[in-house]
Amino acid sequence: MLTKYSVSFPVVLTVGIVGLAAAATYVKSKKADAGRLMVFGSVYMAMVVAMGAVSISAATVSVGAATLLFAVGGVMFPISDSILSAYSFGPDKHFGLNIGVHATYYLAQICIAWSLAFV
């Protein structure tokens, strides 16, 4: 039985795998080296991507303003954290990366907060 905010496991799995691969590819392309933190960072990124995948799945199962805003917020967090990883552990410290981290992070926060208004 589906509840109002159910998720689809195949969607979560597919989006999770694709999202994790995209995050890993982006961070690797920026030549980020987290050293001993790589294992912990990878586990953390997997959890953040899983949260994004669940939010997308909820939006596909129960389309509405709340789930769509939550999905946008859920997608912005892995993007923000990927940029943050490249900025923190990569050789280049471009100011644009710093702006990207903050813009995507605050967009995620705003979208998730706004989603509560439509529940």
C-alpha positions in Angstrom: 0.0 0.0 0.0 1.4 3.4 -1.0 1.3 6.2 1.5 1.2 9.9 0.5 4.9 10.1 0.4 6.1 6.7 -0.7 9.2 6.0 -2.7 10.0 3.6 -5.5 13.0 1.4 -4.7 14.1 1.0 -8.4 14.1 4.8 -8.8 16.1 5.2 -5.5 18.6 2.6 -6.6 19.0 3.9 -10.2 19.3 7.6 -9.2 21.6 6.7 -6.3 24.0 4.8 -8.5 24.0 7.5 -11.2 24.3 10.3 -8.6 27.2 8.6 -6.8 29.0 8.0 -10.1 28.5 11.6 -11.2 29.8 12.9 -7.9 32.8 10.6 -7.9 33.5 11.6 -11.6 33.3 15.3 -10.8 35.5 15.1 -7.7 38.1 12.9 -9.6 38.1 15.3 -12.5 39.1 18.1 -10.2 42.0 16.0 -8.9 40.8 16.1 -5.3 42.8 14.1 -2.8 41.3 13.6 0.6 44.0 11.2 1.8 42.9 9.3 4.9 39.5 10.9 4.8 38.6 9.3 1.4 36.8 6.3 3.0 34.8 8.5 5.3 34.1 11.1 2.6 32.9 8.3 0.3 30.5 6.9 2.9 29.2 10.5 3.6 28.7 11.2 -0.1 26.9 7.9 -0.5 24.5 8.9 2.3 23.9 12.4 0.8 23.3 11.0 -2.7 20.9 8.4 -1.1 18.9 11.3 0.4 18.8 13.0 -2.9 17.7 9.8 -4.6 14.9 9.3 -2.1 13.7 12.8 -2.6 13.6 12.3 -6.4 11.8 9.1 -5.9 9.2 10.7 -3.7 8.6 13.4 -6.3 8.1 10.7 -9.0 5.6 8.7 -6.9 3.7 11.6 -5.5 3.9 14.7 -7.7 3.2 17.9 -6.0 4.8 21.2 -4.9 6.1 19.8 -1.6 7.8 16.8 -3.2 9.1 18.7 -6.2 10.7 21.4 -3.9 12.1 18.7 -1.7 13.6 16.9 -4.8 15.3 20.1 -6.0 16.7 20.6 -2.5 17.7 16.9 -2.3 19.6 17.2 -5.6 21.3 20.4 -4.6 23.0 18.9 -1.5 25.1 16.3 -3.4 26.0 19.0 -6.0 27.0 21.3 -3.2 29.1 18.6 -1.4 30.8 17.6 -4.7 31.8 21.2 -5.3 32.9 21.5 -1.7 35.1 18.3 -2.0 36.7 19.6 -5.1 37.3 23.0 -3.5 38.6 21.6 -0.1 40.7 18.7 -1.4 41.6 19.8 -4.9 44.6 21.8 -6.0 42.6 24.8 -7.4 41.0 27.2 -5.0 38.9 29.3 -7.4 36.5 31.8 -5.9 33.9 30.6 -8.3 33.9 27.2 -6.6 33.3 28.8 -3.2 30.3 30.7 -4.7 29.0 27.5 -6.2 29.2 25.7 -2.8 27.2 28.4 -1.1 24.7 29.0 -3.9 23.8 25.3 -4.1 23.8 24.8 -0.4 21.5 27.7 0.4 19.2 26.8 -2.6 18.9 23.3 -1.1 18.1 24.7 2.3 15.5 27.1 0.9 13.8 24.5 -1.3 13.5 22.0 1.6 12.2 24.6 3.9 9.7 25.9 1.4 8.5 22.3 0.7 7.2 22.2 4.3 4.7 25.0 3.4 3.0 22.7 0.9 2.7 19.5 3.1 
